[in-house]
Amino acid sequence: MHVLLFAGLAERLGARELELRAPLPARVSELREHLAEQQPELAGAVYRVSVNHAYAQEDDALTEGDEIALIPPVSGG
Amino acid sequence: MIALVDTPIDVAAVLAEVEGEQQGGVVLFLGRVRDHSQGKRVTHLDYDAYLPMALSEMQALEVEARERLGAERVALVHRTGRLELGAIAVAVAVAAAHRPAAFEACRWLIDTLKQRVPIWKKEWFDDGAHWVSPTP
């Protein structure tokens, strides 16, 4: 699955998106586990997950075609 | 008017968006690039944004300001990319029938935008840069 990255997380991984090997459907909490295993650069990173442009909860399900992004703490304004 | 722009914010255009003969109170908030942060001299800022989600969240803020806080006309514009000192990073304009609702909705909109909308600020100093962590 594709995962979009922004701000400090994009800098940390040197990319605006990453490709994750994960079976779908999966819960947001499972996405976090896959990320921790496959992207050690994300260790300790604080982020929320968004699905289709809305903040997701940990037990929300991700399915094929969803637009998934990692949202580090925001600081607009 | 809800927008993310990569060119200077036109404040007159923002105010024109909330013009109306039924609204007696108009409040405008501008957030500008400050020359210092945590005791250090800031040289410029970079803003990153998740554009479609930021727009969606800003639209949700407008709806809530209308339905819950009595805002009648709302303009919410945030800039992205590199901003020099003094540049306007964000403009929030609210018009309401009377001033209490306009003040309250404007304050709530900028406070909540800073907590919820996926936009990120990077502060550049003479000796480096960092992505800003949220402040209460």
Backbone of each chain as ProteinMPNN parsed JSONL, in Angstrom:
{"seq_chain_A": "MHVLLFAGLAERLGARELELRAPLPARVSELREHLAEQQPELAGAVYRVSVNHAYAQEDDALTEGDEIALIPPVSGG", "coords_chain_A": {"N_chain_A": [[0.849, -1.188, 0.0], [0.384, 2.307, -0.602], [1.743, 4.984, 1.261], [1.386, 8.243, 2.322], [3.643, 10.901, 3.091], [4.678, 13.647, 5.155], [6.228, 16.824, 5.934], [8.335, 16.671, 8.756], [8.442, 13.869, 8.826], [8.569, 13.134, 6.137], [11.034, 14.221, 5.54], [12.648, 12.69, 7.214], [12.492, 10.163, 6.067], [13.284, 10.756, 3.548], [11.539, 10.945, 1.405], [8.347, 11.522, -0.174], [6.42, 9.663, -0.147], [5.79, 6.252, 0.754], [6.169, 2.737, 0.117], [4.428, 0.059, 1.362], [4.528, -3.248, 2.537], [1.762, -4.961, 3.153], [-1.007, -6.864, 4.181], [-4.342, -6.403, 3.022], [-7.829, -6.214, 3.942], [-6.791, -4.07, 6.707], [-6.287, -3.022, 10.088], [-5.818, 0.307, 11.431], [-4.085, 0.212, 13.585], [-2.646, -2.07, 12.962], [-1.369, -1.256, 10.663], [0.448, 0.526, 11.802], [2.091, -1.325, 13.112], [3.221, -2.72, 10.964], [4.6, -0.621, 9.775], [6.477, -0.045, 11.757], [7.995, -2.346, 11.662], [8.977, -2.403, 9.02], [10.026, 0.072, 8.451], [12.434, 1.239, 9.96], [13.41, 3.789, 10.339], [11.321, 5.252, 11.236], [11.126, 4.892, 13.909], [10.044, 5.806, 17.087], [8.71, 7.987, 16.112], [6.044, 10.319, 16.239], [2.763, 10.207, 15.209], [-0.438, 10.742, 13.637], [-2.863, 8.852, 11.825], [-4.274, 9.302, 8.666], [-7.146, 8.602, 6.68], [-8.369, 8.692, 3.519], [-8.437, 11.513, 3.643], [-9.346, 12.125, 6.198], [-9.001, 12.119, 9.756], [-8.141, 9.047, 11.257], [-9.264, 6.414, 13.462], [-7.702, 4.087, 15.763], [-8.781, 1.503, 15.442], [-10.016, 1.589, 13.022], [-10.714, 0.37, 9.716], [-8.558, -0.302, 6.972], [-8.773, -0.294, 3.499], [-8.41, -1.584, 0.128], [-7.32, 0.852, -2.166], [-7.739, 3.028, -0.524], [-6.699, 6.315, 0.452], [-3.924, 6.826, 2.226], [-2.275, 8.449, 4.877], [0.46, 9.63, 6.89], [0.313, 11.667, 9.661], [2.151, 13.915, 11.159], [2.485, 15.781, 14.316], [0.647, 18.752, 13.969], [1.369, 22.128, 12.836], [0.413, 24.554, 11.835], [-0.622, 27.951, 10.999]], "CA_chain_A": [[0.0, 0.0, 0.0], [1.081, 3.586, -0.594], [1.511, 5.814, 2.436], [1.898, 9.587, 2.075], [4.446, 11.447, 4.191], [4.787, 15.11, 5.131], [7.015, 17.58, 6.915], [9.495, 16.001, 9.333], [8.472, 12.439, 8.474], [9.065, 13.045, 4.757], [12.486, 14.473, 5.591], [13.307, 11.579, 7.875], [12.589, 9.035, 5.134], [13.805, 11.209, 2.265], [10.545, 10.678, 0.359], [6.997, 12.009, 0.124], [5.54, 8.512, 0.051], [6.503, 4.985, 0.851], [5.408, 1.548, -0.261], [4.446, -0.836, 2.511], [3.978, -4.585, 2.302], [0.792, -5.234, 4.213], [-2.252, -7.417, 3.651], [-5.553, -5.605, 3.235], [-7.944, -5.059, 4.833], [-6.017, -4.055, 7.95], [-6.653, -1.9, 10.963], [-4.789, 1.341, 11.562], [-3.074, -0.26, 14.546], [-1.787, -3.033, 12.259], [-0.502, -0.44, 9.802], [1.559, 1.004, 12.645], [3.023, -2.437, 13.37], [3.973, -2.95, 9.719], [5.53, 0.494, 9.593], [7.568, -0.187, 12.725], [8.859, -3.444, 11.206], [9.584, -2.198, 7.701], [10.628, 1.409, 8.337], [13.059, 1.544, 11.259], [13.626, 5.242, 10.469], [10.158, 5.859, 11.885], [11.121, 4.562, 15.336], [9.851, 6.944, 17.988], [7.965, 9.082, 15.482], [4.665, 10.505, 16.684], [1.924, 10.594, 14.071], [-1.777, 10.196, 13.474], [-3.066, 8.289, 10.489], [-5.504, 9.749, 7.999], [-7.659, 7.747, 5.613], [-9.241, 9.471, 2.625], [-8.472, 12.923, 4.061], [-9.944, 12.312, 7.521], [-8.267, 11.424, 10.815], [-8.68, 7.712, 11.527], [-9.068, 5.828, 14.791], [-6.794, 2.925, 15.719], [-9.417, 0.266, 14.988], [-10.622, 1.755, 11.697], [-10.189, -0.57, 8.726], [-7.994, 0.214, 5.714], [-9.067, -1.212, 2.4], [-7.758, -1.303, -1.151], [-7.718, 2.112, -2.786], [-7.774, 4.144, 0.429], [-5.539, 7.211, 0.489], [-3.44, 6.745, 3.608], [-1.168, 9.38, 5.142], [0.912, 9.787, 8.272], [0.17, 13.084, 9.99], [2.861, 14.288, 12.386], [1.8, 16.891, 14.995], [0.523, 19.86, 13.022], [1.882, 23.4, 13.368], [0.07, 25.66, 10.944], [-0.939, 29.23, 11.632]], "C_chain_A": [[0.886, 1.239, 0.0], [0.743, 4.35, 0.682], [2.155, 7.175, 2.174], [2.583, 10.126, 3.328], [4.57, 12.96, 4.031], [5.807, 15.59, 6.156], [8.198, 16.757, 7.435], [9.583, 14.525, 8.983], [8.976, 12.246, 7.047], [10.571, 13.277, 4.731], [13.227, 13.279, 6.16], [13.495, 10.394, 6.918], [13.105, 9.439, 3.756], [12.849, 10.965, 1.115], [9.196, 11.218, 0.801], [5.997, 10.874, 0.211], [6.378, 7.262, 0.145], [5.559, 3.856, 0.484], [5.558, 0.541, 0.867], [3.875, -2.183, 2.098], [3.042, -4.921, 3.454], [-0.467, -5.805, 3.575], [-3.427, -6.5, 3.975], [-6.774, -6.523, 3.191], [-7.099, -5.204, 6.106], [-6.508, -2.896, 8.803], [-5.496, -0.901, 11.014], [-3.687, 0.877, 12.508], [-2.132, -1.273, 13.887], [-0.855, -2.328, 11.274], [0.703, 0.058, 10.598], [2.583, -0.101, 12.889], [3.864, -2.731, 12.125], [5.0, -1.844, 9.496], [6.74, 0.334, 10.523], [8.546, -1.274, 12.264], [9.648, -3.073, 9.964], [10.29, -0.857, 7.552], [11.259, 1.804, 9.672], [13.334, 3.042, 11.459], [12.474, 5.916, 11.199], [10.126, 5.601, 13.392], [10.982, 5.83, 16.169], [9.041, 8.077, 17.395], [6.529, 9.115, 16.011], [3.846, 10.928, 15.469], [0.516, 10.051, 14.252], [-1.869, 9.658, 12.058], [-4.346, 8.888, 9.925], [-5.851, 8.773, 6.877], [-8.647, 8.575, 4.809], [-9.524, 10.86, 3.185], [-9.185, 13.16, 5.386], [-9.109, 11.558, 8.55], [-8.948, 10.1, 11.12], [-8.428, 7.331, 12.981], [-8.266, 4.542, 14.645], [-7.47, 1.657, 15.201], [-10.198, 0.444, 13.683], [-9.939, 0.811, 10.701], [-9.684, 0.172, 7.488], [-8.304, -0.794, 4.631], [-8.384, -0.73, 1.127], [-8.243, 0.034, -1.713], [-7.826, 3.281, -1.828], [-6.529, 5.011, 0.266], [-5.105, 7.344, 1.944], [-2.271, 7.708, 3.779], [-0.814, 9.349, 6.619], [0.957, 11.282, 8.57], [0.942, 13.371, 11.273], [2.146, 15.468, 13.044], [1.811, 18.147, 14.126], [0.983, 21.167, 13.665], [1.623, 24.534, 12.383], [-0.217, 26.929, 11.735], [0.257, 30.139, 11.701]], "O_chain_A": [[1.996, 1.224, 0.533], [-0.406, 4.359, 1.124], [3.338, 7.249, 1.84], [2.171, 9.854, 4.456], [4.568, 13.483, 2.916], [6.186, 14.882, 7.089], [8.971, 16.21, 6.648], [10.681, 13.984, 8.855], [9.724, 11.307, 6.773], [11.297, 12.612, 3.991], [14.288, 12.895, 5.667], [14.519, 9.713, 6.952], [13.338, 8.586, 2.898], [13.279, 10.796, -0.026], [8.93, 11.356, 1.995], [4.848, 11.087, 0.598], [7.518, 7.213, -0.318], [4.336, 3.992, 0.53], [6.671, 0.211, 1.278], [2.866, -2.252, 1.397], [3.479, -5.138, 4.584], [-0.94, -5.301, 2.557], [-3.498, -5.906, 5.051], [-6.759, -7.519, 2.469], [-6.746, -6.31, 6.517], [-7.069, -1.922, 8.299], [-4.356, -1.225, 10.684], [-2.504, 1.119, 12.264], [-0.949, -1.324, 14.221], [0.288, -2.739, 11.074], [1.837, 0.015, 10.12], [3.789, 0.145, 12.875], [5.07, -2.962, 12.222], [6.128, -2.104, 9.079], [7.881, 0.553, 10.116], [9.758, -1.152, 12.445], [10.835, -3.383, 9.855], [11.072, -0.672, 6.62], [10.695, 2.601, 10.422], [13.475, 3.511, 12.589], [12.626, 7.02, 11.721], [9.203, 6.043, 14.077], [11.713, 6.801, 15.973], [8.715, 9.034, 18.096], [5.894, 8.077, 16.201], [4.191, 11.89, 14.782], [0.301, 9.043, 14.924], [-1.043, 9.979, 11.203], [-5.365, 8.973, 10.611], [-4.977, 8.204, 6.224], [-9.63, 9.091, 5.342], [-10.663, 11.327, 3.207], [-9.589, 14.288, 5.671], [-8.572, 10.489, 8.259], [-10.173, 10.029, 11.229], [-7.52, 7.844, 13.635], [-8.161, 3.979, 13.555], [-6.812, 0.819, 14.585], [-10.953, -0.443, 13.284], [-8.755, 0.498, 10.826], [-10.295, 1.134, 7.024], [-8.123, -1.998, 4.814], [-7.854, 0.38, 1.063], [-9.444, 0.307, -1.729], [-7.991, 4.419, -2.267], [-5.443, 4.508, -0.02], [-5.822, 7.898, 2.777], [-1.383, 7.774, 2.929], [-1.655, 9.082, 7.478], [1.559, 12.059, 7.829], [0.442, 13.101, 12.365], [1.294, 16.096, 12.416], [2.855, 18.552, 13.615], [0.985, 21.298, 14.889], [2.495, 25.365, 12.129], [-0.077, 26.976, 12.957], [0.155, 31.257, 12.207]]}, "seq_chain_B": "MIALVDTPIDVAAVLAEVEGEQQGGVVLFLGRVRDHSQGKRVTHLDYDAYLPMALSEMQALEVEARERLGAERVALVHRTGRLELGAIAVAVAVAAAHRPAAFEACRWLIDTLKQRVPIWKKEWFDDGAHWVSPTP", "coords_chain_B": {"N_chain_B": [[-14.906, 31.399, 1.706], [-12.322, 29.264, 1.277], [-9.001, 28.465, 1.29], [-5.764, 27.343, 0.175], [-2.74, 28.815, -0.539], [0.051, 29.598, -2.66], [1.128, 31.998, -3.065], [1.449, 35.527, -2.173], [-0.918, 36.473, 0.387], [-3.872, 38.141, -0.272], [-5.143, 40.572, 1.491], [-7.212, 42.417, 1.282], [-8.871, 41.153, -0.53], [-9.607, 38.953, 0.968], [-11.116, 40.174, 2.994], [-13.13, 41.229, 1.426], [-14.498, 38.948, 0.809], [-16.087, 38.442, 3.007], [-17.908, 40.408, 3.117], [-21.069, 41.924, 3.685], [-24.433, 43.06, 3.923], [-25.942, 42.302, 6.021], [-24.328, 41.741, 8.087], [-22.964, 43.045, 10.907], [-20.657, 42.99, 12.34], [-17.222, 42.535, 11.855], [-14.394, 40.543, 12.079], [-10.942, 40.293, 11.753], [-8.194, 38.178, 11.609], [-4.706, 38.075, 11.33], [-1.933, 36.072, 10.782], [1.481, 36.463, 11.072], [4.877, 36.147, 9.868], [7.208, 35.849, 12.309], [10.195, 37.346, 13.663], [11.625, 35.956, 15.529], [12.051, 33.06, 17.631], [11.711, 31.145, 20.448], [13.867, 32.506, 21.644], [15.722, 32.664, 19.613], [16.996, 33.959, 16.508], [14.93, 34.111, 13.774], [15.144, 33.314, 10.335], [13.607, 32.727, 8.067], [10.565, 31.004, 7.051], [9.3, 27.718, 6.234], [6.414, 26.247, 4.891], [4.693, 23.222, 4.928], [2.058, 21.242, 3.561], [-0.755, 19.05, 3.573], [-2.532, 19.039, 1.032], [-5.304, 18.319, -0.015], [-6.497, 17.236, 2.298], [-6.112, 19.252, 4.169], [-7.691, 21.286, 3.096], [-10.183, 20.046, 3.301], [-10.423, 19.768, 6.093], [-10.386, 22.469, 6.808], [-12.72, 23.324, 5.616], [-14.529, 21.91, 7.187], [-14.128, 23.221, 9.594], [-15.158, 25.73, 8.96], [-17.867, 25.104, 8.616], [-18.536, 24.293, 11.21], [-18.071, 26.669, 12.614], [-20.054, 28.263, 11.58], [-22.409, 26.831, 12.246], [-22.323, 26.439, 15.002], [-21.219, 28.648, 16.258], [-22.232, 30.995, 15.307], [-21.088, 32.387, 13.208], [-21.409, 34.074, 10.149], [-20.344, 34.715, 7.679], [-17.353, 33.459, 6.362], [-13.874, 33.501, 5.88], [-10.974, 31.76, 5.143], [-7.699, 31.471, 4.826], [-4.636, 30.03, 4.021], [-1.129, 30.147, 3.685], [1.422, 28.45, 1.756], [4.705, 26.948, 1.325], [7.843, 28.797, 0.973], [8.256, 31.435, 3.269], [8.991, 34.808, 3.904], [10.276, 37.0, 6.526], [7.722, 38.777, 8.206], [5.823, 38.26, 6.313], [2.425, 37.356, 5.529], [1.068, 34.554, 6.902], [-1.3, 33.316, 7.473], [-4.764, 34.039, 7.159], [-7.741, 34.915, 8.73], [-11.039, 35.645, 8.466], [-14.063, 36.763, 9.774], [-17.492, 37.375, 9.589], [-20.332, 38.482, 11.317], [-23.637, 38.905, 12.671], [-23.423, 40.462, 14.972], [-20.736, 41.76, 17.068], [-19.816, 39.951, 19.213], [-20.106, 37.228, 18.376], [-18.556, 37.271, 16.079], [-15.949, 37.822, 17.049], [-15.596, 35.599, 18.755], [-15.869, 33.373, 17.019], [-13.792, 33.829, 15.218], [-11.52, 33.639, 16.847], [-11.793, 30.995, 17.723], [-11.585, 29.654, 15.277], [-8.889, 30.169, 14.38], [-7.45, 29.095, 16.51], [-8.273, 26.406, 16.443], [-7.649, 25.628, 13.878], [-4.873, 25.562, 14.116], [-4.594, 23.348, 15.687], [-5.659, 21.212, 14.295], [-5.61, 21.18, 11.468], [-3.838, 19.779, 8.744], [-1.083, 21.154, 8.356], [2.252, 22.252, 8.298], [4.972, 23.824, 9.922], [8.214, 24.976, 9.313], [10.931, 26.222, 10.983], [13.547, 28.359, 10.18], [16.838, 29.067, 11.138], [19.883, 30.978, 11.737], [21.714, 28.982, 12.079], [20.628, 26.524, 11.378], [17.652, 24.423, 11.191], [14.279, 23.559, 12.114], [11.364, 21.436, 12.331], [8.412, 22.679, 13.618], [7.181, 21.96, 16.836], [3.931, 21.424, 18.143], [2.481, 24.045, 20.051], [0.804, 24.786, 23.102]], "CA_chain_B": [[-13.653, 31.242, 0.965], [-11.349, 28.398, 1.934], [-7.946, 28.308, 0.287], [-4.331, 27.274, 0.451], [-2.142, 29.537, -1.659], [1.517, 29.663, -2.606], [1.5, 33.377, -3.387], [1.049, 36.371, -1.04], [-2.342, 36.555, 0.688], [-4.455, 39.448, -0.561], [-6.02, 40.8, 2.641], [-8.421, 43.109, 0.821], [-9.743, 40.145, -1.149], [-10.144, 38.143, 2.068], [-12.181, 40.963, 3.626], [-14.242, 41.348, 0.484], [-15.241, 37.682, 0.853], [-17.027, 38.386, 4.13], [-18.767, 41.586, 3.058], [-22.505, 41.678, 3.575], [-25.187, 44.113, 4.603], [-26.603, 41.771, 7.219], [-23.316, 41.464, 9.099], [-22.494, 44.307, 11.474], [-19.346, 42.813, 12.974], [-16.228, 41.793, 11.071], [-13.118, 40.377, 12.777], [-9.882, 39.766, 10.887], [-6.937, 37.79, 12.244], [-3.595, 37.783, 10.427], [-0.734, 35.496, 11.385], [2.629, 36.891, 10.266], [6.142, 35.482, 10.18], [7.91, 36.582, 13.366], [11.649, 37.259, 13.471], [12.295, 35.213, 16.603], [11.337, 31.927, 18.209], [12.459, 30.532, 21.553], [15.102, 33.244, 21.893], [16.649, 32.642, 18.479], [16.59, 34.777, 15.375], [14.385, 33.339, 12.646], [15.474, 33.953, 9.052], [12.421, 32.557, 7.225], [9.811, 29.782, 7.357], [8.734, 26.897, 5.164], [5.19, 25.539, 5.284], [4.274, 22.053, 4.154], [0.64, 20.973, 3.802], [-1.423, 17.947, 2.875], [-3.515, 19.975, 0.476], [-6.739, 17.971, -0.01], [-7.022, 17.045, 3.659], [-6.143, 20.569, 4.816], [-8.906, 21.97, 2.608], [-11.342, 19.372, 3.871], [-10.502, 20.141, 7.518], [-10.739, 23.897, 6.894], [-14.159, 23.415, 5.313], [-15.251, 21.433, 8.375], [-14.064, 24.313, 10.586], [-16.115, 26.769, 8.56], [-19.225, 24.612, 8.918], [-18.756, 24.326, 12.666], [-18.143, 28.078, 13.034], [-21.382, 28.755, 11.187], [-23.528, 26.16, 12.905], [-22.236, 26.438, 16.458], [-20.718, 29.896, 16.839], [-22.924, 32.183, 14.79], [-20.405, 33.046, 12.092], [-22.285, 34.087, 8.973], [-19.453, 34.643, 6.516], [-16.038, 33.02, 6.832], [-12.78, 33.328, 4.924], [-9.87, 31.074, 5.822], [-6.674, 31.317, 3.785], [-3.306, 29.73, 4.57], [-0.11, 30.116, 2.646], [2.379, 27.35, 1.837], [5.994, 27.242, 0.701], [8.772, 29.615, 1.742], [7.754, 32.761, 3.652], [9.991, 35.688, 4.499], [9.826, 37.709, 7.737], [6.661, 39.757, 7.998], [4.792, 37.789, 5.366], [1.204, 36.846, 6.151], [0.984, 33.106, 6.73], [-2.691, 32.877, 7.567], [-5.769, 35.083, 7.349], [-9.062, 34.413, 9.122], [-12.007, 36.741, 8.559], [-15.404, 36.297, 10.142], [-18.529, 38.387, 9.725], [-21.523, 38.001, 12.013], [-24.589, 39.988, 12.887], [-22.899, 41.317, 16.039], [-19.315, 41.487, 17.284], [-19.381, 38.818, 20.053], [-19.975, 36.003, 17.581], [-17.434, 37.423, 15.144], [-14.708, 37.629, 17.822], [-15.491, 34.226, 19.265], [-15.658, 32.437, 15.919], [-12.45, 34.058, 14.661], [-10.571, 33.067, 17.807], [-11.919, 29.526, 17.678], [-11.087, 29.173, 13.983], [-7.423, 30.13, 14.299], [-6.955, 28.136, 17.518], [-8.567, 25.038, 16.042], [-6.82, 25.38, 12.686], [-3.514, 25.22, 14.558], [-4.599, 22.024, 16.329], [-6.306, 20.137, 13.552], [-5.417, 21.193, 10.011], [-2.51, 19.242, 8.44], [-0.127, 22.128, 7.825], [3.426, 22.179, 9.168], [5.862, 24.992, 9.821], [9.635, 24.736, 9.6], [11.625, 27.473, 11.294], [14.963, 28.405, 9.783], [17.674, 29.972, 11.918], [21.199, 31.147, 11.107], [22.534, 27.778, 12.234], [19.895, 25.274, 11.182], [16.207, 24.527, 11.023], [13.529, 22.443, 12.703], [9.911, 21.44, 12.217], [7.895, 23.181, 14.885], [6.258, 21.116, 17.59], [2.788, 22.253, 18.522], [2.488, 24.7, 21.355], [-0.577, 24.88, 23.596]], "C_chain_B": [[-12.666, 30.434, 1.803], [-10.247, 28.169, 0.906], [-6.583, 28.091, 0.921], [-3.665, 27.891, -0.764], [-0.621, 29.543, -1.524], [2.023, 31.023, -3.082], [0.982, 34.268, -2.258], [-0.469, 36.474, -0.878], [-2.816, 37.994, 0.483], [-5.517, 39.738, 0.51], [-7.309, 41.509, 2.219], [-9.401, 42.119, 0.194], [-10.378, 39.256, -0.083], [-11.304, 38.886, 2.732], [-13.393, 41.095, 2.706], [-15.113, 40.094, 0.507], [-16.287, 37.649, 1.962], [-17.931, 39.625, 4.178], [-20.242, 41.203, 2.976], [-23.259, 42.707, 4.386], [-25.895, 43.613, 5.855], [-25.626, 41.527, 8.354], [-22.737, 42.774, 9.615], [-21.13, 44.218, 12.112], [-18.435, 41.993, 12.099], [-14.944, 41.744, 11.885], [-12.141, 39.715, 11.821], [-8.677, 39.408, 11.743], [-5.911, 37.521, 11.155], [-2.46, 37.181, 11.242], [0.446, 35.818, 10.481], [3.894, 36.186, 10.735], [6.949, 36.377, 11.107], [9.417, 36.362, 13.231], [12.375, 36.526, 14.592], [11.406, 34.071, 17.071], [12.237, 31.31, 19.26], [13.839, 31.176, 21.714], [16.094, 33.244, 20.742], [16.095, 33.47, 17.329], [16.133, 33.877, 14.228], [14.727, 34.07, 11.35], [14.319, 33.855, 8.061], [11.72, 31.282, 7.64], [9.511, 29.021, 6.07], [7.467, 26.251, 5.698], [4.962, 24.382, 4.331], [2.798, 21.819, 4.474], [0.209, 19.746, 3.023], [-2.666, 18.583, 2.274], [-4.969, 19.501, 0.545], [-7.303, 17.795, 1.39], [-7.098, 18.377, 4.393], [-7.391, 21.334, 4.379], [-10.162, 21.364, 3.22], [-11.518, 19.743, 5.347], [-10.906, 21.605, 7.672], [-12.223, 24.095, 6.575], [-14.989, 22.957, 6.503], [-15.241, 22.507, 9.468], [-15.077, 25.397, 10.242], [-17.542, 26.352, 8.917], [-19.503, 24.716, 10.415], [-18.877, 25.764, 13.167], [-19.505, 28.682, 12.688], [-22.469, 28.171, 12.085], [-23.514, 26.362, 14.416], [-21.926, 27.816, 17.038], [-21.345, 31.149, 16.239], [-22.166, 32.959, 13.731], [-21.321, 32.99, 10.868], [-21.494, 34.06, 7.671], [-18.048, 34.373, 7.03], [-15.064, 32.99, 5.661], [-11.576, 32.796, 5.696], [-8.828, 30.784, 4.745], [-5.329, 31.077, 4.455], [-2.316, 29.646, 3.419], [0.801, 28.908, 2.835], [3.689, 27.778, 1.159], [6.866, 28.109, 1.595], [8.185, 30.995, 2.003], [8.856, 33.562, 4.332], [9.404, 36.381, 5.731], [8.754, 38.729, 7.37], [5.572, 39.316, 7.057], [3.587, 37.262, 6.142], [1.08, 35.364, 5.836], [-0.453, 32.626, 6.726], [-3.589, 34.09, 7.762], [-7.101, 34.41, 7.666], [-9.978, 35.621, 9.233], [-13.383, 36.149, 8.824], [-16.337, 37.496, 10.207], [-19.743, 37.739, 10.38], [-22.443, 39.192, 12.228], [-24.037, 40.988, 13.902], [-21.483, 40.88, 16.4], [-18.996, 40.287, 18.177], [-19.191, 37.538, 19.25], [-18.791, 36.097, 16.634], [-16.097, 37.211, 15.862], [-14.543, 36.164, 18.216], [-15.177, 33.244, 18.143], [-14.263, 32.6, 15.329], [-11.389, 33.424, 15.558], [-10.587, 31.536, 17.747], [-11.339, 28.974, 16.374], [-9.567, 29.117, 13.939], [-6.861, 29.144, 15.312], [-7.127, 26.701, 17.03], [-7.818, 24.662, 14.771], [-5.431, 24.907, 13.117], [-3.444, 23.836, 15.18], [-4.923, 20.901, 15.354], [-5.914, 20.07, 12.069], [-3.987, 20.747, 9.671], [-1.637, 20.203, 7.627], [1.027, 22.15, 8.826], [4.373, 23.325, 8.85], [7.278, 24.567, 10.168], [10.312, 26.075, 9.825], [13.094, 27.349, 10.902], [15.676, 29.464, 10.608], [19.002, 30.152, 11.171], [21.962, 29.823, 11.076], [21.747, 26.486, 12.069], [18.405, 25.516, 11.074], [15.551, 23.38, 11.771], [12.048, 22.592, 12.407], [9.345, 21.755, 13.585], [6.981, 22.142, 15.532], [5.116, 21.996, 18.06], [2.972, 22.854, 19.91], [1.04, 24.847, 21.806], [-1.226, 26.193, 23.193]], "O_chain_B": [[-12.238, 30.855, 2.877], [-10.515, 27.732, -0.213], [-6.285, 28.568, 2.016], [-3.985, 27.533, -1.897], [-0.081, 29.499, -0.418], [3.188, 31.176, -3.451], [0.158, 33.822, -1.46], [-1.208, 36.552, -1.859], [-2.222, 38.937, 1.006], [-6.634, 39.225, 0.449], [-8.38, 41.22, 2.754], [-10.614, 42.238, 0.37], [-11.535, 38.853, -0.206], [-12.352, 38.297, 2.999], [-14.537, 41.074, 3.161], [-16.316, 40.161, 0.255], [-17.266, 36.909, 1.869], [-18.63, 39.854, 5.165], [-20.608, 40.261, 2.273], [-22.776, 43.172, 5.418], [-26.389, 44.408, 6.655], [-26.029, 41.151, 9.455], [-22.104, 43.523, 8.87], [-20.506, 45.239, 12.398], [-18.795, 40.906, 11.649], [-14.453, 42.78, 12.334], [-12.456, 38.72, 11.169], [-8.192, 40.235, 12.515], [-6.197, 36.829, 10.178], [-2.075, 37.725, 12.276], [0.437, 35.503, 9.291], [3.965, 35.693, 11.861], [7.323, 37.496, 10.755], [9.859, 35.321, 12.745], [13.605, 36.479, 14.607], [10.184, 34.107, 16.927], [13.395, 30.991, 18.989], [14.843, 30.488, 21.896], [17.198, 33.771, 20.88], [14.885, 33.653, 17.198], [16.868, 32.999, 13.777], [14.615, 35.293, 11.272], [14.074, 34.79, 7.299], [12.221, 30.549, 8.493], [9.473, 29.59, 4.979], [7.444, 25.762, 6.828], [5.025, 24.528, 3.11], [2.344, 22.171, 5.563], [0.741, 19.447, 1.954], [-3.715, 18.659, 2.915], [-5.803, 20.208, 1.11], [-8.45, 18.158, 1.65], [-8.036, 18.613, 5.154], [-8.065, 21.955, 5.201], [-11.087, 22.079, 3.607], [-12.635, 20.001, 5.795], [-11.682, 21.944, 8.566], [-12.894, 24.928, 7.185], [-16.03, 23.542, 6.8], [-16.229, 22.68, 10.182], [-15.768, 25.916, 11.118], [-18.32, 27.145, 9.448], [-20.57, 25.168, 10.831], [-19.691, 26.049, 14.045], [-20.032, 29.513, 13.427], [-23.323, 28.885, 12.609], [-24.571, 26.447, 15.043], [-22.316, 28.124, 18.164], [-21.005, 32.26, 16.645], [-22.556, 34.075, 13.387], [-21.935, 31.959, 10.595], [-21.92, 33.458, 6.686], [-17.605, 34.977, 8.007], [-15.398, 32.508, 4.579], [-11.214, 33.312, 6.754], [-9.049, 29.955, 3.862], [-4.927, 31.825, 5.346], [-2.623, 29.146, 2.337], [0.938, 28.4, 3.947], [3.763, 28.823, 0.513], [6.672, 28.162, 2.809], [7.682, 31.65, 1.09], [9.556, 33.066, 5.214], [8.194, 36.354, 5.953], [8.86, 39.44, 6.372], [4.506, 39.929, 7.006], [3.72, 36.783, 7.268], [0.997, 34.963, 4.676], [-0.789, 31.648, 6.057], [-3.222, 35.047, 8.444], [-7.532, 33.48, 6.984], [-9.71, 36.529, 10.02], [-13.804, 35.18, 8.193], [-16.006, 38.515, 10.812], [-20.13, 36.617, 10.052], [-22.065, 40.34, 11.992], [-24.161, 42.2, 13.725], [-21.074, 39.765, 16.079], [-17.981, 39.633, 17.936], [-18.198, 36.836, 19.44], [-18.095, 35.106, 16.41], [-15.219, 36.512, 15.355], [-13.479, 35.572, 18.03], [-14.315, 32.379, 18.297], [-13.622, 31.61, 14.976], [-10.475, 32.754, 15.077], [-9.544, 30.883, 17.725], [-10.676, 27.937, 16.378], [-9.006, 28.113, 13.502], [-5.901, 28.432, 15.016], [-6.227, 25.877, 17.187], [-7.401, 23.516, 14.604], [-4.884, 23.964, 12.546], [-2.382, 23.214, 15.207], [-4.506, 19.761, 15.56], [-5.898, 18.984, 11.489], [-3.028, 21.27, 10.239], [-1.482, 20.08, 6.411], [0.817, 22.078, 10.037], [4.549, 23.732, 7.702], [7.517, 23.895, 11.172], [10.273, 26.955, 8.966], [13.777, 26.383, 11.241], [15.202, 30.59, 10.761], [19.218, 29.557, 10.115], [22.753, 29.572, 10.167], [22.167, 25.447, 12.578], [17.949, 26.645, 10.893], [16.18, 22.355, 12.031], [11.533, 23.7, 12.251], [9.75, 21.167, 14.589], [6.134, 21.534, 14.878], [5.31, 23.178, 18.342], [3.545, 22.238, 20.809], [0.146, 25.014, 20.976], [-2.386, 26.436, 23.526]]}, "name": "protein", "num_of_chains": 2, "seq": "MHVLLFAGLAERLGARELELRAPLPARVSELREHLAEQQPELAGAVYRVSVNHAYAQEDDALTEGDEIALIPPVSGGMIALVDTPIDVAAVLAEVEGEQQGGVVLFLGRVRDHSQGKRVTHLDYDAYLPMALSEMQALEVEARERLGAERVALVHRTGRLELGAIAVAVAVAAAHRPAAFEACRWLIDTLKQRVPIWKKEWFDDGAHWVSPTP"}
